[in-house]
Amino acid sequence: MCGRTACTLAPDALQKACRYCCRRSGKQREPQWRGGNDGEGDKSTYYPSYNVCPQNRTPVLTQNGEERALQTMKWGLLPSWHRGDAKSFAYNMSNARLDTLQQKASFKTPLKKGQRCVILADGFFEWQNVSGQKQPYFVYFKESDVKVEKKEDGEAKHKGITPRLLTMAGLFDVWTPPDGSEDSEPLYTYTIITVDASPSLKWLHHRMPAILDGEEAVSKWLDCGQYDAEKALLLLTSSEMLAWHPVSTTVNNSRNKTEDCVKKVDLNSPKPKRETALTSWLKKSPRKRPSQSATAESGSSEHNAPPPNDTEEEEPLAKKQRRFKQINF
């Protein structure tokens, strides 16, 4: 399956990484961002992230005729036939199994309409279950070579070799809000198609995204005129062109969006002891002891009392009872 990805290229760098050869002109072209007279359009709604989760908006590649376009879509398909507001749809459709794709109306309809797309990412995350503990791994194309430096505003900026983006096959749909709905614009959503994991990845998980390996596979998947649904689905197989490395459990929390999510970690290095809330509080709030000056000024018999004498005889029981009554009455 695929439940978490990373996509950190800046909008302009993403266009360069998605260059393609136009069959009509034979020239290399960059896909443009959808919408907007100023050329911005969906470009302004894309935010690079090292930790992308379902319900986030991510860049998706589509094609109309021979023209390709980049646009942001919400991860988790919302069927066009859904009635009511978008929030009332309770089903998780972030993934769609290839073997049941043509059996479920939610996926069969956009497939027949030719609403195929390519989801773009640096890579995806998967978790291995080891003795009840889940260890995350980052999976990506073997050829990827990304050099990252941080800008002052915290945005990820890439330099050097443009990485090979991981291209995953998907379907998208367009949901139109009903009259009187709080939503005013059509909502574009997508799902990532999954297949059986390749032999080299089965140790990690039994499912994986359907990877489109190379420009030819991407072109055929997007070309709904030349390749109908039946032909296009034959392109979707498990890929052996992937590499992976273990990463920190920092990625487990969807609020963490830093580069630490994709950095390689050494699983053999000793792990720091986890600090509980109690031990953390005790460290921050040490027990206060009265100073000597305060003790001297108070003159309290409690602070000036001599240490207990272990050899002192035990107080008679009758005397204890009389003293107890005096104290309580």
C-alpha positions in Angstrom: 0.0 0.0 0.0 1.0 3.6 0.0 0.0 5.9 2.9 2.7 8.5 3.1 5.0 10.2 0.5 7.5 13.0 0.2 7.5 15.7 -2.5 10.0 18.4 -1.9 10.9 19.9 -5.3 10.1 23.6 -5.7 7.3 24.3 -8.3 9.7 25.4 -11.0 12.0 22.5 -10.4 9.0 20.2 -10.6 8.2 21.4 -14.1 11.8 20.8 -15.2 11.7 17.3 -13.8 8.5 16.5 -15.7 9.8 17.5 -19.2 8.4 15.4 -22.0 8.8 15.2 -25.8 5.8 16.5 -27.7 4.9 14.0 -30.5 3.6 16.7 -32.8 6.6 19.0 -32.6 9.2 16.6 -31.5 10.5 19.2 -29.0 11.0 19.0 -25.3 8.3 20.8 -23.3 7.6 21.5 -19.7 4.0 21.0 -18.4 2.3 24.1 -17.3 0.5 24.6 -14.0 -3.3 24.4 -14.5 -5.4 27.5 -14.3 -4.7 31.2 -13.7 -4.2 33.8 -16.4 -0.8 34.8 -14.8 0.6 31.3 -15.3 0.5 30.6 -11.5 -2.8 28.7 -11.1 -2.3 25.6 -9.0 1.3 26.5 -8.6 0.3 28.7 -5.7 -1.5 25.9 -3.9 1.4 23.5 -4.0 3.6 23.3 -0.8 6.7 21.1 -0.9 6.8 18.6 2.0 9.0 15.8 3.4 5.9 14.2 4.9 2.7 14.1 2.7 -0.4 12.4 4.1 -3.8 11.5 2.7 -6.1 14.6 2.6 -3.0 16.8 1.7 -2.8 18.5 -1.7 0.0 17.2 -3.9 1.2 17.7 -7.5 -0.4 15.4 -10.1 0.4 15.1 -13.8 -2.5 15.0 -16.3 -2.8 15.1 -20.1 -5.4 16.6 -22.4 -4.7 15.6 -26.0 -1.0 16.0 -26.3 -0.7 18.7 -23.7 0.4 17.8 -20.2 -0.4 19.9 -17.1 0.5 20.0 -13.5 -2.2 20.6 -10.9 -2.7 20.0 -7.2 -5.3 17.5 -6.1 -6.4 16.2 -2.8 -5.1 12.7 -1.9 -8.1 10.4 -1.3 -10.6 10.0 -4.1 -14.0 11.5 -3.6 -16.5 10.0 -6.2 -18.3 12.5 -8.4 -21.6 10.8 -7.6 -21.3 11.5 -3.8 -24.2 13.6 -2.5 -23.8 15.9 0.5 -20.7 17.8 1.5 -17.2 16.5 1.0 -16.6 16.0 4.8 -19.5 13.6 5.1 -17.7 11.0 2.9 -16.3 8.6 5.4 -14.5 6.1 3.2 -10.7 6.0 2.9 -9.9 5.9 -0.8 -6.3 6.9 -0.8 -5.4 3.6 -2.5 -7.1 1.4 -5.1 -6.2 -2.2 -5.6 -5.5 -3.1 -9.2 -7.2 -6.5 -8.9 -10.6 -4.9 -7.8 -10.3 -1.7 -9.8 -13.0 -2.6 -12.3 -15.3 -4.0 -9.7 -15.9 -0.9 -7.6 -18.0 1.9 -9.0 -15.9 4.6 -7.2 -12.9 3.5 -9.4 -14.5 2.0 -12.4 -16.3 5.3 -13.4 -13.1 7.5 -13.6 -11.3 4.6 -15.3 -13.9 4.4 -18.1 -13.9 8.2 -18.4 -10.1 8.2 -19.0 -9.4 10.1 -15.9 -5.9 8.7 -15.4 -3.1 10.6 -13.8 0.5 10.3 -12.5 1.2 11.1 -8.9 4.6 12.7 -8.4 6.9 12.2 -5.4 10.5 11.9 -4.3 9.5 8.6 -2.8 7.1 6.9 -0.5 7.3 5.5 3.1 6.5 2.0 4.3 6.6 0.5 7.7 8.1 -2.9 8.7 6.6 -4.6 11.7 9.4 -5.9 13.9 8.4 -7.6 17.1 5.5 -5.3 17.5 7.5 -2.2 16.7 7.1 -0.4 13.3 10.3 0.7 11.6 9.7 3.2 8.7 11.6 3.0 5.4 11.9 5.5 2.5 11.5 4.0 -0.9 12.6 5.7 -4.2 14.0 5.2 -7.7 17.6 3.9 -7.6 18.7 6.7 -9.9 17.5 9.5 -7.6 20.2 11.9 -6.6 19.0 14.8 -4.6 21.1 17.6 -3.0 19.2 19.7 -0.5 20.0 23.0 1.2 17.7 24.9 3.5 16.6 28.5 2.7 16.1 31.0 5.5 12.4 30.7 5.3 12.6 26.9 5.9 11.5 25.9 2.4 13.4 23.0 0.8 15.6 24.1 -2.1 17.3 21.7 -4.4 20.5 22.2 -6.3 22.8 20.1 -8.4 21.3 17.1 -10.2 17.6 17.1 -10.7 16.3 13.9 -9.1 14.3 11.3 -11.0 10.8 11.7 -9.6 8.9 8.6 -8.5 5.9 8.4 -10.9 2.9 6.4 -9.6 -0.2 5.5 -11.6 -3.5 6.9 -10.3 -7.1 7.8 -11.1 -8.7 11.2 -10.4 -12.3 12.4 -10.1 -14.0 15.7 -10.0 -16.7 16.3 -7.3 -19.1 19.2 -7.9 -20.6 20.6 -4.7 -24.4 20.5 -4.5 -26.5 23.7 -4.3 -26.4 25.3 -0.9 -23.1 23.6 0.0 -20.4 25.4 1.9 -18.0 24.4 -0.9 -18.1 26.6 -4.0 -15.6 25.1 -6.4 -15.2 21.6 -7.9 -12.9 19.4 -5.9 -10.2 17.4 -7.7 -9.2 14.2 -5.8 -7.1 11.2 -6.6 -6.2 7.6 -5.6 -2.9 5.7 -6.0 -3.2 2.3 -7.6 -1.5 -0.5 -5.8 -0.2 -3.9 -6.9 1.5 -6.9 -5.3 4.9 -6.0 -4.0 7.9 -7.0 -6.0 10.0 -10.0 -4.7 12.7 -7.6 -3.5 10.1 -5.6 -1.4 7.9 -8.3 0.0 9.9 -8.4 3.2 8.7 -4.8 3.9 5.1 -5.0 2.8 2.9 -7.2 0.6 1.6 -4.2 -1.4 3.2 -1.3 -3.2 2.2 1.5 -5.6 2.0 0.8 -9.3 5.2 2.5 -10.5 5.4 3.9 -14.1 9.1 3.2 -14.9 10.2 5.7 -17.5 8.8 8.3 -19.9 7.3 5.6 -22.2 5.2 4.1 -19.5 4.1 7.5 -18.3 3.2 8.5 -21.8 1.1 5.4 -22.5 -0.7 5.7 -19.1 -1.7 9.3 -19.8 -2.6 8.8 -23.5 -6.2 7.7 -23.2 -6.8 8.1 -26.9 -4.2 5.5 -28.0 -4.4 3.3 -25.0 -7.8 2.3 -23.6 -8.4 1.1 -20.0 -7.7 -2.5 -20.8 -4.4 -1.8 -22.5 -3.4 0.8 -19.9 -3.9 -1.6 -17.0 -1.4 -4.1 -18.5 1.3 -1.5 -17.9 0.8 -1.7 -14.1 3.2 -4.2 -12.6 5.5 -4.3 -9.6 8.8 -2.6 -10.1 12.3 -3.8 -9.2 13.9 -0.4 -10.0 13.6 0.8 -6.4 16.0 1.5 -3.5 15.3 2.1 0.1 16.8 3.0 3.5 15.5 3.1 7.1 14.5 6.5 8.5 13.7 8.0 11.8 10.3 7.5 13.5 10.0 11.3 13.2 7.9 10.6 10.1 5.3 8.7 12.2 3.9 12.1 13.3 2.2 13.7 10.3 3.0 17.2 11.8 6.7 16.7 11.3 7.6 18.1 7.9 11.4 18.4 8.2 14.2 16.8 6.2 14.8 14.4 9.1 11.8 12.4 7.8 13.9 11.1 4.8 17.4 11.0 6.3 19.0 7.6 6.6 19.5 6.2 10.1 21.7 3.4 11.5 19.4 0.7 13.0 22.4 -0.7 14.9 23.2 2.5 16.8 22.0 2.6 20.4 18.7 4.3 20.8 18.3 7.0 23.5 16.1 6.1 26.4 12.6 7.4 26.1 11.8 10.0 28.7 8.4 9.8 30.4 6.3 12.7 31.3 7.0 12.1 35.0 10.8 12.0 34.6 10.7 15.0 32.4 8.7 17.0 35.0 11.0 15.8 37.8 14.1 17.1 35.9 12.5 20.5 35.3 11.1 20.8 38.8 13.7 19.7 41.4 12.6 19.4 45.0 13.4 22.6 46.9 15.3 22.4 50.2 15.1 25.1 52.9 18.3 27.2 53.1 20.4 27.3 56.3 19.5 31.0 56.9 15.8 30.2 56.7 16.3 27.4 59.2 18.1 29.7 61.6 15.5 32.5 61.4 12.5 30.2 61.8 13.8 28.7 65.1 11.4 25.9 64.4 11.9 22.8 66.6 11.1 20.7 63.5 14.2 21.9 61.6 16.4 22.2 64.8 15.4 18.8 66.2 18.3 16.4 66.8 18.5 13.3 64.6 16.5 10.4 66.0 18.4 8.2 68.5 18.0 4.6 67.5 18.9 3.5 71.1 16.2 5.7 72.8 13.7 3.6 74.8 10.2 3.3 73.4 7.6 5.6 74.9 5.1 3.9 77.3 1.8 3.1 75.6 -0.4 4.9 78.2 1.7 8.1 77.7 1.3 7.8 74.0 -2.5 7.5 74.3 -2.8 10.6 76.6 -0.7 12.7 74.2 -2.8 11.5 71.2 -6.0 12.7 73.0 -4.4 16.1 73.8 -3.5 16.6 70.2 -6.9 15.6 68.8 -9.2 17.1 71.3 
